[in-house]
Amino acid sequence: MIKGTYALDAKAVRALEEMARRWRVSKSEALRRAIHAAARGAGGGPDAVAALEELQRSLALGAEAAAAWSRRIRSERRAATARRKDRG
């Protein structure tokens, strides 16, 4: 490990503390994970968009099949919502 000193604004420190708490790790580990994710392009930048586009192309899903999938999912979601309302 190499120790370093960095200046962070209060908002960044709060975000770091929240990540560490949510992940149940030290702030140093949370910062390492964030840096590694950013280096891999996991921040939703152009690399993530390119990966999503490649995935969509690989599915070779035609317009009709995509519309059928969308209708099926919408129906499943409505049914799940109705079940939750019935239980509540």
Backbone bond lengths (Angstrom), bond angles and torsions (degrees), N, CA, C in turn:
res aa  C-N    CA-C-N  psi(-1)  N-CA   C-N-CA  omega(-1)  CA-C   N-CA-C  phi
1 M - - - 1.452 - - 1.523 109.69 -
2 I 1.303 114.37 143.92 1.456 121.52 174.50 1.518 107.11 -114.96
3 K 1.304 117.11 122.39 1.456 120.96 179.22 1.518 109.06 -87.08
4 G 1.326 115.37 141.77 1.457 120.75 178.61 1.516 110.01 -142.15
5 T 1.299 116.20 164.86 1.456 121.91 178.38 1.526 107.63 -120.37
6 Y 1.319 115.98 128.89 1.461 121.61 -178.96 1.515 108.86 -134.65
7 A 1.308 116.35 148.91 1.462 121.61 177.73 1.521 108.67 -99.97
8 L 1.318 116.42 125.08 1.460 122.48 178.35 1.516 109.30 -120.99
9 D 1.323 116.34 145.69 1.466 117.99 175.62 1.524 108.83 -76.81
10 A 1.311 116.23 168.19 1.466 121.10 -174.73 1.524 111.60 -60.85
11 K 1.327 117.45 -38.25 1.460 120.86 -179.72 1.527 111.06 -63.62
12 A 1.325 117.23 -41.71 1.463 121.10 178.83 1.524 110.77 -65.87
13 V 1.313 117.13 -39.09 1.467 120.87 179.09 1.521 110.26 -64.99
14 R 1.335 117.16 -42.70 1.469 119.91 178.32 1.532 110.47 -62.93
15 A 1.323 116.37 -41.41 1.465 119.99 178.78 1.523 110.38 -63.75
16 L 1.317 117.03 -42.40 1.461 121.62 178.79 1.529 110.68 -62.72
17 E 1.317 116.36 -44.40 1.466 120.27 179.14 1.527 110.77 -63.07
18 E 1.331 117.00 -39.13 1.462 121.15 178.84 1.525 110.79 -65.51
19 M 1.331 117.30 -44.23 1.470 120.33 177.76 1.519 110.39 -60.31
20 A 1.314 116.55 -46.37 1.465 120.61 -178.32 1.530 110.66 -61.88
21 R 1.310 116.65 -41.60 1.466 120.57 179.45 1.526 110.35 -65.84
22 R 1.322 116.87 -45.92 1.461 121.69 -178.31 1.527 111.25 -63.53
23 W 1.330 116.93 -40.55 1.463 121.60 -179.27 1.523 112.90 -85.88
24 R 1.338 116.35 -8.69 1.468 122.48 -179.27 1.530 111.44 59.48
25 V 1.335 114.32 48.36 1.463 121.39 177.80 1.525 108.15 -134.93
26 S 1.323 115.58 172.77 1.463 119.78 176.99 1.527 109.60 -71.22
27 K 1.321 115.58 162.58 1.466 119.29 176.50 1.521 110.38 -62.48
28 S 1.319 117.60 -36.12 1.466 120.63 178.30 1.522 110.64 -61.76
29 E 1.326 116.87 -43.60 1.463 120.28 179.55 1.523 110.63 -66.65
30 A 1.324 117.28 -41.15 1.464 120.41 178.21 1.529 110.45 -61.16
31 L 1.315 116.60 -41.38 1.463 120.73 178.71 1.526 110.51 -65.34
32 R 1.329 117.20 -42.21 1.474 120.45 177.42 1.532 110.57 -59.59
33 R 1.334 116.55 -45.86 1.463 120.19 -179.81 1.524 111.35 -62.05
34 A 1.321 116.52 -42.02 1.462 120.39 179.91 1.523 111.11 -64.29
35 I 1.315 116.25 -41.62 1.464 120.18 178.77 1.519 110.71 -64.23
36 H 1.337 117.10 -44.99 1.462 120.44 179.64 1.533 111.31 -63.52
37 A 1.331 116.58 -41.20 1.462 120.36 178.86 1.522 110.81 -63.67
38 A 1.314 116.89 -42.85 1.467 120.33 178.93 1.527 110.60 -64.79
39 A 1.315 116.97 -37.94 1.461 120.82 179.68 1.524 111.30 -66.37
40 R 1.348 116.37 -31.46 1.467 121.02 178.26 1.521 111.84 -82.22
41 G 1.324 116.85 -8.40 1.457 120.11 -178.44 1.509 113.39 84.89
42 A 1.327 117.95 21.15 1.456 121.59 -177.90 1.519 112.86 -78.67
43 G 1.301 117.16 4.37 1.460 120.32 -178.82 1.509 113.97 -82.21
44 G 1.332 118.45 7.89 1.444 120.67 178.32 1.517 112.74 87.21
45 G 1.297 117.18 15.42 1.457 121.40 -179.53 1.519 111.58 -78.45
46 P 1.311 116.64 -162.62 1.465 121.28 -176.58 1.533 113.87 -55.93
47 D 1.325 118.07 -35.38 1.465 119.96 179.67 1.524 111.44 -64.06
48 A 1.324 117.15 -39.22 1.460 120.62 179.72 1.522 110.24 -67.88
49 V 1.317 117.09 -39.55 1.463 120.81 178.77 1.527 109.97 -65.20
50 A 1.323 116.85 -42.95 1.462 121.06 178.70 1.527 110.52 -61.67
51 A 1.336 117.05 -40.40 1.467 120.81 179.10 1.526 110.69 -64.20
52 L 1.330 117.19 -41.73 1.458 120.90 178.66 1.525 110.40 -64.36
53 E 1.321 116.87 -43.73 1.465 119.98 178.89 1.530 111.42 -61.95
54 E 1.317 116.59 -40.71 1.468 120.53 178.22 1.526 110.92 -63.76
55 L 1.325 117.00 -41.99 1.460 121.23 177.20 1.520 110.63 -60.48
56 Q 1.325 116.24 -46.38 1.458 119.71 -179.77 1.530 111.49 -61.94
57 R 1.340 117.22 -41.10 1.469 120.67 177.58 1.520 110.90 -63.36
58 S 1.332 116.63 -39.20 1.464 120.33 -176.89 1.523 112.23 -66.29
59 L 1.335 117.61 -23.62 1.459 120.89 179.56 1.521 112.24 -75.44
60 A 1.331 116.60 -23.30 1.469 121.99 179.96 1.521 110.71 47.67
61 L 1.297 116.43 48.13 1.453 122.95 -176.99 1.526 109.06 -91.34
62 G 1.328 116.97 116.35 1.460 121.41 179.55 1.517 111.41 -72.14
63 A 1.318 116.35 167.54 1.461 121.61 -177.00 1.526 112.06 -60.70
64 E 1.318 117.11 -41.95 1.464 120.30 -179.08 1.526 111.45 -66.34
65 A 1.330 116.73 -43.50 1.468 120.52 178.57 1.524 110.75 -66.03
66 A 1.318 117.10 -38.08 1.468 120.64 178.62 1.521 110.50 -65.30
67 A 1.327 117.31 -40.37 1.466 121.03 178.78 1.527 110.38 -65.62
68 A 1.329 117.46 -40.47 1.469 120.96 178.14 1.519 110.54 -64.10
69 W 1.328 116.40 -42.30 1.470 120.56 177.64 1.520 109.95 -60.45
70 S 1.330 116.29 -45.21 1.455 121.11 -179.21 1.529 111.07 -61.04
71 R 1.327 117.00 -43.72 1.474 119.98 178.20 1.520 111.28 -62.43
72 R 1.346 116.99 -43.06 1.462 120.95 -179.29 1.531 110.92 -62.84
73 I 1.316 116.77 -45.51 1.466 120.53 -179.42 1.518 110.85 -64.35
74 R 1.326 116.73 -43.25 1.470 120.77 179.19 1.527 110.00 -59.33
75 S 1.320 116.20 -42.88 1.465 121.12 179.15 1.532 110.91 -63.42
76 E 1.330 116.59 -43.53 1.469 120.46 178.95 1.525 111.06 -62.89
77 R 1.311 116.85 -40.12 1.472 120.27 179.86 1.524 111.08 -66.25
78 R 1.333 116.40 -41.44 1.474 119.79 178.34 1.518 110.62 -63.41
79 A 1.325 117.03 -40.69 1.463 121.05 179.15 1.530 110.73 -64.52
80 A 1.326 116.51 -41.38 1.468 119.96 178.87 1.517 110.88 -64.42
81 T 1.332 116.87 -40.53 1.461 120.89 178.25 1.521 110.33 -63.26
82 A 1.326 116.85 -42.98 1.467 120.88 179.78 1.533 110.39 -62.51
83 R 1.346 117.47 -40.85 1.463 120.11 178.60 1.528 111.06 -62.73
84 R 1.334 116.47 -41.42 1.465 119.71 179.18 1.522 110.98 -63.70
85 K 1.327 116.56 -40.36 1.468 120.01 179.58 1.525 111.02 -66.48
86 D 1.344 116.50 -37.06 1.465 120.55 178.66 1.528 111.75 -65.17
87 R 1.333 116.55 -34.91 1.476 120.72 -179.83 1.519 110.84 -75.81
88 G 1.327 117.39 -29.46 1.466 122.05 -172.44 1.446 112.51 -78.99
